[in-house]
């Protein structure tokens, strides 16, 4: 019953949001982000420490203004999820500026599939929609929501833009991921997460992060190439950039090789996150540790003058 009520509330909100013009929705979402910054800054301690890791040279006077922008973008992200099907936003995805697509196509011609790593950016739904709109054979490793009704809704929403994107649950066994590569598909794997229980320790912004082993294990087992992908907004245009991770020849599957591949892949994302930190969705995730964050205190100047 709880899930049904949550789902009814979700669909009601989506219905009324979509009665409004897109510019109004984005403005309203931004206002909600500003309000959250003032009244209830979600995971402020986590976001502050994460941003401090990304920019260790920054002081409080520079971090707070950047965090304020981040809260506005974070709120807009949820607004975009509900309205991506609108004509103006579909046009934005269709007109996306793409670089490195030729590298994707060259790798697919080899028939081994592609391990396509990425990070959690705010425009993730637009990124997923692009693969469907362009008919690229893509498999997304994703984490199911606890509410099955809501989960089915969001998975179904992605199907509105095409049928080439399939979903593979993150709890599936490696055989499911290998099978996707055997079918010569792009397999999307997000790297900027903390896998404390079964990850491999690597350096991310000069801090130890427990990174998922999947990318490395799949490469070592199948020989499928490892590529990177970033997506971001610049000058009111959506950009998606693909590139190849140069890897040496590995002769065995061991912890050192797994860590080396993971490190070579994730290091690509550091300059992009530094360049567009307000578009980094994982800024609010507990990346480097699960607990022990310092409570951040703010004064009126920090809140309103930043």
HELIX and SHEET records of a PDB file:
HELIX    1   1 UNK A    2  UNK A   17  1                                  16    
HELIX    2   2 UNK A   22  UNK A   39  1                                  18    
HELIX    3   3 UNK A   44  UNK A   54  1                                  11    
HELIX    4   4 UNK A   60  UNK A   83  1                                  24    
HELIX    5   5 UNK A   87  UNK A   94  1                                   8    
HELIX    6   6 UNK A  101  UNK A  108  1                                   8    
HELIX    7   7 UNK A  124  UNK A  133  1                                  10    
HELIX    8   8 UNK A  148  UNK A  158  1                                  11    
HELIX    9   9 UNK A  159  UNK A  161  5                                   3    
HELIX   10  10 UNK A  174  UNK A  182  1                                   9    
HELIX   11  11 UNK A  214  UNK A  222  1                                   9    
HELIX   12  12 UNK A  255  UNK A  266  1                                  12    
HELIX   13  13 UNK A  268  UNK A  275  1                                   8    
HELIX   14  14 UNK A  277  UNK A  279  5                                   3    
HELIX   15  15 UNK A  281  UNK A  284  5                                   4    
HELIX   16  16 UNK A  300  UNK A  304  1                                   5    
SHEET    1   A 7 UNK A  97  UNK A  99  0                                        
SHEET    2   A 7 UNK A 237  UNK A 244  1                                        
SHEET    3   A 7 UNK A 225  UNK A 234 -1                                        
SHEET    4   A 7 UNK A 114  UNK A 118  1                                        
SHEET    5   A 7 UNK A 186  UNK A 190  1                                        
SHEET    6   A 7 UNK A 138  UNK A 142  1                                        
SHEET    7   A 7 UNK A 165  UNK A 169  1                                        
SHEET    1   B 2 UNK A 200  UNK A 204  0                                        
SHEET    2   B 2 UNK A 207  UNK A 211 -1                                        
END                                                                             
